[in-house]
Amino acid sequence: MTDAVIVATARTPLCKSWRGALNMTHGATMGGHAVKAALARAGVRGEEVEDVIMGCATPEGATGGNIARQIALRAGLPATVSGMTVNRFCSSGLQTIALAAQRILAGEDAIYVAGGVESISLVQNEANRHHGQDEWLVSHKPEIYWSMLQTAEYVAKKYGISREVQDRYGVLSQQRASRARAEGKTKDEIAPITTRMKVVDKSTGQETVKEVTAEFDEGIRDDTTYEGVAQIKPAIEGGVIAAGNASQFSDGASACVLMSDKAAASRGLEPMGIFRGFAVAGCEPNEMGIGPVFAVPRLLARAGLEVADIGLWELNEAFAVQVIYCRDKLGIPDERLNVNGGSIALGHPYGVTGSRLTGHALIEGKRRAVKYAVVTMCIGGGMGAAGLFEIA
């Protein structure tokens, strides 16, 4: 029987959108950097790859034009290597890993690169919104067009999750991420990147461009305290969602290399982890943040496992409120959840996060000697996704 295994992972640092080191770096450059680094770590030559599958939640502009194909070429892969861009919003990076693994399990004994890319800096404020809403949906299911912020506020109100509880979770994320960085726990993931960054003088508004090397995730704040976070104004007047309890806008790219267990063995490669399953589920759009509550049970049931069998959980921190609800509803032990912080501290480049979380879960899972890890997240429009991995 064939297993689909991940043999290498690499990512850029996650950099603050509009103000960070990657604020003018094209998606092909970011993605190409991650792909090239992952292949180098795996010892795989570019011409050996059959397909580069990249997730992207906003595939237009600097991440448009089938960005996966551009990334393959930018990484130095020959023109014979194909590329496919996938969009399932915040689970796009996890979806690409599932697609590659499923192709291997289906008998396509090839080597794949799967991951994600997102440039919020260059795309989000420039996105095409012409005829962006369907009249029938506006009349019958308008929540499908709600912003993630609106859905987070709805979940907080419906389930009675206070601002204080959310803020305290946000502080915990920052503290865990700060400690992990100090202990060098992300070094095996990050491939530093040298690029050009736009800098705006606050007093004059003058713009300049300088060369920088990004080596670390920029969103982590070592001095975060509850007292400080509690003073941040909510994003909506009278609301409970604020910068300290929500994921940060960020830019970046991530890539994983997948192949069959037999191919890995023939190359003398020790797998990082084995793909064991993937599940998606839908929920009402107005509470899209609780999507994992529906996807995770489906995933575990298929594998014959229970929550207690999972040694490590990476549940994307789109907002503290939805992580708190999903954690408590599913019964996930806090000491196994987002142990090195999450998107509240590191940032959330939408299409990248699923791939980043997978790579991190495999590395941290091995460090902790656990058997299974689950990567899960909510998805815009009212969905959840979850992936199961056995640590090799």
One Martini backbone bead per residue (centre of mass of N, CA, C, O) as a GRO file, in nm:
protein
  392
    1MET     BB    1   0.097   0.036   0.021
    2THR     BB    2   0.050   0.373  -0.028
    3ASP     BB    3   0.220   0.669   0.071
    4ALA     BB    4   0.193   1.010   0.157
    5VAL     BB    5   0.473   1.234   0.171
    6ILE     BB    6   0.663   1.462   0.361
    7VAL     BB    7   1.009   1.593   0.308
    8ALA     BB    8   0.955   1.916   0.286
    9THR     BB    9   1.006   2.262   0.406
   10ALA     BB   10   0.921   2.613   0.321
   11ARG     BB   11   0.958   2.969   0.416
   12THR     BB   12   0.880   3.266   0.464
   13PRO     BB   13   0.849   3.521   0.618
   14LEU     BB   14   0.616   3.703   0.801
   15CYS     BB   15   0.491   4.009   0.671
   16LYS     BB   16   0.383   4.312   0.690
   17SER     BB   17   0.141   4.472   0.560
   18TRP     BB   18   0.263   4.766   0.386
   19ARG     BB   19   0.521   4.763   0.625
   20GLY     BB   20   0.694   4.538   0.510
   21ALA     BB   21   0.941   4.356   0.340
   22LEU     BB   22   0.695   4.244   0.122
   23ASN     BB   23   0.534   4.510  -0.004
   24MET     BB   24   0.690   4.461  -0.322
   25THR     BB   25   0.651   4.148  -0.365
   26HIS     BB   26   0.604   3.922  -0.578
   27GLY     BB   27   0.455   3.617  -0.591
   28ALA     BB   28   0.672   3.473  -0.764
   29THR     BB   29   0.907   3.536  -0.573
   30MET     BB   30   0.807   3.414  -0.313
   31GLY     BB   31   0.730   3.132  -0.419
   32GLY     BB   32   1.000   3.061  -0.554
   33HIS     BB   33   1.165   3.065  -0.294
   34ALA     BB   34   1.015   2.837  -0.143
   35VAL     BB   35   1.047   2.614  -0.355
   36LYS     BB   36   1.354   2.612  -0.379
   37ALA     BB   37   1.408   2.547  -0.077
   38ALA     BB   38   1.249   2.281  -0.055
   39LEU     BB   39   1.404   2.125  -0.276
   40ALA     BB   40   1.682   2.150  -0.145
   41ARG     BB   41   1.605   1.997   0.119
   42ALA     BB   42   1.522   1.731  -0.056
   43GLY     BB   43   1.704   1.685  -0.316
   44VAL     BB   44   1.540   1.809  -0.564
   45ARG     BB   45   1.490   1.838  -0.888
   46GLY     BB   46   1.307   2.026  -1.095
   47GLU     BB   47   1.257   1.802  -1.327
   48GLU     BB   48   1.104   1.599  -1.112
   49VAL     BB   49   0.863   1.772  -1.126
   50GLU     BB   50   0.519   1.782  -1.213
   51ASP     BB   51   0.381   1.979  -0.984
   52VAL     BB   52   0.257   2.309  -0.895
   53ILE     BB   53   0.068   2.374  -0.596
   54MET     BB   54  -0.112   2.681  -0.531
   55GLY     BB   55  -0.231   2.888  -0.294
   56CYS     BB   56  -0.501   3.148  -0.329
   57ALA     BB   57  -0.732   3.402  -0.227
   58THR     BB   58  -0.602   3.638  -0.442
   59PRO     BB   59  -0.599   3.570  -0.785
   60GLU     BB   60  -0.448   3.866  -0.852
   61GLY     BB   61  -0.227   4.038  -0.998
   62ALA     BB   62   0.051   3.954  -0.810
   63THR     BB   63  -0.146   3.664  -0.796
   64GLY     BB   64  -0.196   3.608  -1.092
   65GLY     BB   65  -0.201   3.417  -1.372
   66ASN     BB   66  -0.130   3.156  -1.256
   67ILE     BB   67   0.094   3.165  -1.015
   68ALA     BB   68   0.211   2.876  -1.014
   69ARG     BB   69   0.354   2.892  -1.286
   70GLN     BB   70   0.536   3.129  -1.214
   71ILE     BB   71   0.674   2.996  -0.973
   72ALA     BB   72   0.811   2.766  -1.120
   73LEU     BB   73   0.988   2.951  -1.298
   74ARG     BB   74   1.111   3.129  -1.064
   75ALA     BB   75   1.251   2.863  -0.932
   76GLY     BB   76   1.387   2.716  -1.203
   77LEU     BB   77   1.200   2.553  -1.352
   78PRO     BB   78   1.108   2.392  -1.605
   79ALA     BB   79   0.866   2.404  -1.860
   80THR     BB   80   0.764   2.100  -1.789
   81VAL     BB   81   0.646   2.230  -1.539
   82SER     BB   82   0.365   2.258  -1.376
   83GLY     BB   83   0.061   2.464  -1.283
   84MET     BB   84  -0.163   2.525  -0.987
   85THR     BB   85  -0.436   2.713  -0.879
   86VAL     BB   86  -0.583   2.756  -0.546
   87ASN     BB   87  -0.927   2.832  -0.408
   88ARG     BB   88  -1.004   2.823  -0.035
   89PHE     BB   89  -0.896   3.041   0.096
   90CYS     BB   90  -0.770   2.970   0.414
   91SER     BB   91  -0.728   2.653   0.288
   92SER     BB   92  -0.543   2.646   0.035
   93GLY     BB   93  -0.270   2.523   0.145
   94LEU     BB   94  -0.406   2.254   0.239
   95GLN     BB   95  -0.540   2.169  -0.027
   96THR     BB   96  -0.279   2.117  -0.190
   97ILE     BB   97  -0.180   1.882  -0.018
   98ALA     BB   98  -0.422   1.701  -0.064
   99LEU     BB   99  -0.405   1.684  -0.372
  100ALA     BB  100  -0.124   1.561  -0.391
  101ALA     BB  101  -0.178   1.313  -0.212
  102GLN     BB  102  -0.416   1.197  -0.378
  103ARG     BB  103  -0.249   1.145  -0.634
  104ILE     BB  104  -0.062   0.940  -0.506
  105LEU     BB  105  -0.290   0.742  -0.405
  106ALA     BB  106  -0.391   0.707  -0.717
  107GLY     BB  107  -0.086   0.642  -0.866
  108GLU     BB  108   0.082   0.911  -0.900
  109ASP     BB  109   0.423   0.865  -0.925
  110ALA     BB  110   0.513   1.165  -0.801
  111ILE     BB  111   0.630   1.499  -0.777
  112TYR     BB  112   0.535   1.754  -0.539
  113VAL     BB  113   0.427   2.091  -0.502
  114ALA     BB  114   0.296   2.247  -0.201
  115GLY     BB  115   0.103   2.557  -0.128
  116GLY     BB  116   0.154   2.922  -0.081
  117VAL     BB  117   0.024   3.261  -0.161
  118GLU     BB  118   0.053   3.617  -0.042
  119SER     BB  119  -0.045   3.970  -0.133
  120ILE     BB  120  -0.189   4.208   0.038
  121SER     BB  121  -0.038   4.465  -0.041
  122LEU     BB  122  -0.093   4.427  -0.376
  123VAL     BB  123  -0.423   4.337  -0.369
  124GLN     BB  124  -0.660   4.400  -0.172
  125ASN     BB  125  -0.699   4.721  -0.250
  126GLU     BB  126  -0.712   4.622  -0.580
  127ALA     BB  127  -0.957   4.471  -0.608
  128ASN     BB  128  -1.206   4.330  -0.799
  129ARG     BB  129  -1.564   4.455  -0.760
  130HIS     BB  130  -1.709   4.399  -1.013
  131HIS     BB  131  -1.988   4.245  -0.974
  132GLY     BB  132  -1.957   4.097  -0.667
  133GLN     BB  133  -2.281   4.048  -0.659
  134ASP     BB  134  -2.559   3.853  -0.608
  135GLU     BB  135  -2.890   3.910  -0.600
  136TRP     BB  136  -3.001   3.652  -0.469
  137LEU     BB  137  -2.800   3.642  -0.232
  138VAL     BB  138  -2.869   3.917  -0.112
  139SER     BB  139  -3.169   3.821  -0.046
  140HIS     BB  140  -3.110   3.510   0.087
  141LYS     BB  141  -2.762   3.528   0.154
  142PRO     BB  142  -2.586   3.791   0.263
  143GLU     BB  143  -2.354   3.662   0.448
  144ILE     BB  144  -2.160   3.579   0.215
  145TYR     BB  145  -2.057   3.905   0.221
  146TRP     BB  146  -1.926   3.908   0.467
  147SER     BB  147  -1.702   3.982   0.675
  148MET     BB  148  -1.495   3.844   0.903
  149LEU     BB  149  -1.558   4.051   1.119
  150GLN     BB  150  -1.864   4.009   1.128
  151THR     BB  151  -1.854   3.708   1.206
  152ALA     BB  152  -1.701   3.743   1.472
  153GLU     BB  153  -1.912   3.917   1.613
  154TYR     BB  154  -2.138   3.710   1.595
  155VAL     BB  155  -2.005   3.483   1.758
  156ALA     BB  156  -1.961   3.642   2.019
  157LYS     BB  157  -2.262   3.701   2.068
  158LYS     BB  158  -2.396   3.417   2.044
  159TYR     BB  159  -2.164   3.278   2.260
  160GLY     BB  160  -2.049   3.472   2.484
  161ILE     BB  161  -1.761   3.613   2.403
  162SER     BB  162  -1.540   3.800   2.544
  163ARG     BB  163  -1.299   4.034   2.530
  164GLU     BB  164  -1.115   3.924   2.750
  165VAL     BB  165  -1.084   3.635   2.649
  166GLN     BB  166  -0.963   3.716   2.378
  167ASP     BB  167  -0.720   3.880   2.478
  168ARG     BB  168  -0.587   3.651   2.639
  169TYR     BB  169  -0.537   3.478   2.395
  170GLY     BB  170  -0.364   3.679   2.233
  171VAL     BB  171  -0.137   3.689   2.440
  172LEU     BB  172  -0.064   3.390   2.433
  173SER     BB  173   0.025   3.384   2.140
  174GLN     BB  174   0.257   3.585   2.173
  175GLN     BB  175   0.414   3.434   2.395
  176ARG     BB  176   0.460   3.172   2.239
  177ALA     BB  177   0.603   3.299   1.992
  178SER     BB  178   0.833   3.436   2.144
  179ARG     BB  179   0.952   3.178   2.266
  180ALA     BB  180   0.998   3.022   2.003
  181ARG     BB  181   1.193   3.222   1.876
  182ALA     BB  182   1.408   3.220   2.107
  183GLU     BB  183   1.435   2.890   2.057
  184GLY     BB  184   1.434   2.832   1.737
  185LYS     BB  185   1.148   2.689   1.616
  186THR     BB  186   1.160   2.833   1.301
  187LYS     BB  187   1.427   2.777   1.143
  188ASP     BB  188   1.333   2.515   0.975
  189GLU     BB  189   1.131   2.694   0.793
  190ILE     BB  190   1.298   2.941   0.726
  191ALA     BB  191   1.373   3.142   0.428
  192PRO     BB  192   1.554   3.380   0.367
  193ILE     BB  193   1.491   3.714   0.215
  194THR     BB  194   1.588   3.917  -0.055
  195THR     BB  195   1.469   4.257  -0.100
  196ARG     BB  196   1.230   4.507  -0.176
  197MET     BB  197   1.136   4.809   0.009
  198LYS     BB  198   0.886   5.016   0.110
  199VAL     BB  199   0.927   5.355   0.234
  200VAL     BB  200   0.751   5.572   0.464
  201ASP     BB  201   0.747   5.888   0.563
  202LYS     BB  202   0.560   6.012   0.819
  203SER     BB  203   0.613   6.331   0.785
  204THR     BB  204   0.624   6.348   0.440
  205GLY     BB  205   0.550   6.080   0.251
  206GLN     BB  206   0.803   5.973   0.147
  207GLU     BB  207   0.934   5.751  -0.099
  208THR     BB  208   1.127   5.452  -0.061
  209VAL     BB  209   1.392   5.216  -0.157
  210LYS     BB  210   1.503   4.906  -0.007
  211GLU     BB  211   1.724   4.673   0.096
  212VAL     BB  212   1.627   4.349   0.231
  213THR     BB  213   1.633   4.103   0.504
  214ALA     BB  214   1.424   3.840   0.574
  215GLU     BB  215   1.412   3.625   0.886
  216PHE     BB  216   1.145   3.714   1.043
  217ASP     BB  217   0.867   3.741   1.207
  218GLU     BB  218   0.697   4.058   1.242
  219GLY     BB  219   0.437   4.023   1.457
  220ILE     BB  220   0.604   3.982   1.702
  221ARG     BB  221   0.544   4.070   2.056
  222ASP     BB  222   0.731   4.059   2.344
  223ASP     BB  223   0.554   4.297   2.519
  224THR     BB  224   0.293   4.160   2.568
  225THR     BB  225  -0.014   4.260   2.729
  226TYR     BB  226  -0.319   4.281   2.861
  227GLU     BB  227  -0.324   4.583   2.927
  228GLY     BB  228  -0.254   4.672   2.637
  229VAL     BB  229  -0.473   4.521   2.469
  230ALA     BB  230  -0.728   4.642   2.623
  231GLN     BB  231  -0.675   4.943   2.484
  232ILE     BB  232  -0.776   4.860   2.219
  233LYS     BB  233  -0.960   4.939   1.969
  234PRO     BB  234  -1.218   4.853   1.810
  235ALA     BB  235  -1.309   4.801   1.483
  236ILE     BB  236  -1.598   4.828   1.608
  237GLU     BB  237  -1.815   5.008   1.747
  238GLY     BB  238  -1.896   4.810   2.028
  239GLY     BB  239  -1.703   4.590   1.997
  240VAL     BB  240  -1.457   4.290   2.034
  241ILE     BB  241  -1.278   4.335   1.790
  242ALA     BB  242  -0.918   4.337   1.779
  243ALA     BB  243  -0.585   4.345   1.717
  244GLY     BB  244  -0.520   4.145   1.972
  245ASN     BB  245  -0.766   3.916   1.857
  246ALA     BB  246  -0.634   3.914   1.562
  247SER     BB  247  -0.522   3.868   1.272
  248GLN     BB  248  -0.262   3.943   1.066
  249PHE     BB  249  -0.150   4.114   0.813
  250SER     BB  250   0.019   3.928   0.545
  251ASP     BB  251   0.317   3.816   0.384
  252GLY     BB  252   0.381   3.519   0.167
  253ALA     BB  253   0.539   3.180   0.161
  254SER     BB  254   0.482   2.821   0.086
  255ALA     BB  255   0.642   2.481   0.092
  256CYS     BB  256   0.594   2.140  -0.019
  257VAL     BB  257   0.721   1.803  -0.041
  258LEU     BB  258   0.586   1.535  -0.241
  259MET     BB  259   0.562   1.170  -0.201
  260SER     BB  260   0.624   0.862  -0.195
  261ASP     BB  261   0.751   0.631   0.016
  262LYS     BB  262   0.917   0.484  -0.202
  263ALA     BB  263   1.064   0.730  -0.315
  264ALA     BB  264   1.196   0.814  -0.051
  265ALA     BB  265   1.353   0.551   0.001
  266SER     BB  266   1.519   0.555  -0.270
  267ARG     BB  267   1.657   0.843  -0.159
  268GLY     BB  268   1.693   0.852   0.162
  269LEU     BB  269   1.429   0.973   0.283
  270GLU     BB  270   1.291   1.133   0.563
  271PRO     BB  271   0.999   1.174   0.668
  272MET     BB  272   0.791   1.400   0.831
  273GLY     BB  273   0.511   1.292   0.700
  274ILE     BB  274   0.172   1.156   0.686
  275PHE     BB  275  -0.099   1.133   0.499
  276ARG     BB  276  -0.448   1.071   0.646
  277GLY     BB  277  -0.636   1.331   0.576
  278PHE     BB  278  -0.948   1.498   0.454
  279ALA     BB  279  -1.180   1.774   0.540
  280VAL     BB  280  -1.503   1.913   0.473
  281ALA     BB  281  -1.732   2.190   0.569
  282GLY     BB  282  -2.042   2.338   0.636
  283CYS     BB  283  -2.186   2.663   0.717
  284GLU     BB  284  -2.290   2.939   0.820
  285PRO     BB  285  -2.174   3.240   0.710
  286ASN     BB  286  -2.216   3.408   0.990
  287GLU     BB  287  -2.025   3.145   1.125
  288MET     BB  288  -1.746   3.058   0.988
  289GLY     BB  289  -1.546   3.018   1.240
  290ILE     BB  290  -1.683   2.714   1.313
  291GLY     BB  291  -1.600   2.500   1.093
  292PRO     BB  292  -1.422   2.287   1.255
  293VAL     BB  293  -1.664   2.152   1.409
  294PHE     BB  294  -1.736   1.991   1.129
  295ALA     BB  295  -1.461   1.879   1.010
  296VAL     BB  296  -1.321   1.714   1.235
  297PRO     BB  297  -1.520   1.478   1.285
  298ARG     BB  298  -1.502   1.373   0.995
  299LEU     BB  299  -1.202   1.310   0.999
  300LEU     BB  300  -1.190   1.119   1.249
  301ALA     BB  301  -1.399   0.908   1.159
  302ARG     BB  302  -1.241   0.808   0.909
  303ALA     BB  303  -0.982   0.726   1.108
  304GLY     BB  304  -1.071   0.624   1.399
  305LEU     BB  305  -1.073   0.885   1.583
  306GLU     BB  306  -0.991   1.105   1.853
  307VAL     BB  307  -0.909   1.382   2.016
  308ALA     BB  308  -0.709   1.229   2.218
  309ASP     BB  309  -0.515   1.121   1.973
  310ILE     BB  310  -0.416   1.415   1.948
  311GLY     BB  311  -0.103   1.580   2.003
  312LEU     BB  312  -0.157   1.812   1.771
  313TRP     BB  313  -0.276   2.155   1.722
  314GLU     BB  314  -0.371   2.351   1.424
  315LEU     BB  315  -0.560   2.646   1.474
  316ASN     BB  316  -0.654   2.897   1.315
  317GLU     BB  317  -0.609   3.253   1.395
  318ALA     BB  318  -0.825   3.458   1.289
  319PHE     BB  319  -0.974   3.443   1.574
  320ALA     BB  320  -1.016   3.405   1.900
  321VAL     BB  321  -1.321   3.336   1.911
  322GLN     BB  322  -1.307   3.076   1.725
  323VAL     BB  323  -1.101   2.916   1.883
  324ILE     BB  324  -1.248   2.899   2.150
  325TYR     BB  325  -1.499   2.757   2.049
  326CYS     BB  326  -1.363   2.511   1.915
  327ARG     BB  327  -1.207   2.407   2.155
  328ASP     BB  328  -1.454   2.363   2.345
  329LYS     BB  329  -1.637   2.191   2.157
  330LEU     BB  330  -1.406   1.965   2.097
  331GLY     BB  331  -1.190   1.931   2.340
  332ILE     BB  332  -0.920   2.084   2.335
  333PRO     BB  333  -0.623   2.093   2.463
  334ASP     BB  334  -0.434   2.363   2.537
  335GLU     BB  335  -0.143   2.209   2.538
  336ARG     BB  336  -0.208   2.124   2.209
  337LEU     BB  337  -0.259   2.431   2.120
  338ASN     BB  338  -0.080   2.642   1.966
  339VAL     BB  339   0.217   2.624   2.115
  340ASN     BB  340   0.362   2.867   1.911
  341GLY     BB  341   0.139   3.000   1.813
  342GLY     BB  342  -0.020   3.229   1.575
  343SER     BB  343  -0.179   3.456   1.367
  344ILE     BB  344  -0.187   3.679   1.580
  345ALA     BB  345   0.135   3.690   1.576
  346LEU     BB  346   0.242   3.610   1.274
  347GLY     BB  347   0.012   3.577   1.068
  348HIS     BB  348  -0.231   3.587   0.760
  349PRO     BB  349  -0.168   3.448   0.464
  350TYR     BB  350  -0.417   3.290   0.354
  351GLY     BB  351  -0.289   3.074   0.133
  352VAL     BB  352  -0.047   2.983   0.341
  353THR     BB  353  -0.129   2.870   0.625
  354GLY     BB  354  -0.175   2.563   0.573
  355SER     BB  355   0.125   2.508   0.505
  356ARG     BB  356   0.257   2.623   0.755
  357LEU     BB  357   0.111   2.445   0.964
  358THR     BB  358   0.212   2.177   0.857
  359GLY     BB  359   0.514   2.216   0.886
  360HIS     BB  360   0.504   2.282   1.189
  361ALA     BB  361   0.363   2.024   1.292
  362LEU     BB  362   0.587   1.825   1.203
  363ILE     BB  363   0.817   1.947   1.365
  364GLU     BB  364   0.679   1.961   1.648
  365GLY     BB  365   0.585   1.668   1.662
  366LYS     BB  366   0.869   1.547   1.671
  367ARG     BB  367   0.967   1.702   1.921
  368ARG     BB  368   0.712   1.561   2.093
  369ALA     BB  369   0.641   1.267   2.009
  370VAL     BB  370   0.398   1.242   1.822
  371LYS     BB  371   0.162   1.094   1.605
  372TYR     BB  372  -0.065   1.326   1.578
  373ALA     BB  373  -0.188   1.581   1.348
  374VAL     BB  374  -0.388   1.883   1.326
  375VAL     BB  375  -0.522   2.080   1.058
  376THR     BB  376  -0.721   2.384   1.102
  377MET     BB  377  -1.004   2.582   0.955
  378CYS     BB  378  -1.155   2.852   0.858
  379ILE     BB  379  -1.396   2.970   0.598
  380GLY     BB  380  -1.504   3.163   0.379
  381GLY     BB  381  -1.868   3.130   0.362
  382GLY     BB  382  -1.891   2.869   0.547
  383MET     BB  383  -1.622   2.685   0.653
  384GLY     BB  384  -1.424   2.377   0.684
  385ALA     BB  385  -1.091   2.243   0.759
  386ALA     BB  386  -0.906   1.917   0.764
  387GLY     BB  387  -0.589   1.768   0.863
  388LEU     BB  388  -0.410   1.453   0.865
  389PHE     BB  389  -0.107   1.359   1.053
  390GLU     BB  390   0.173   1.154   1.055
  391ILE     BB  391   0.447   1.119   1.239
  392ALA     BB  392   0.774   1.009   1.133
   0.00000   0.00000   0.00000
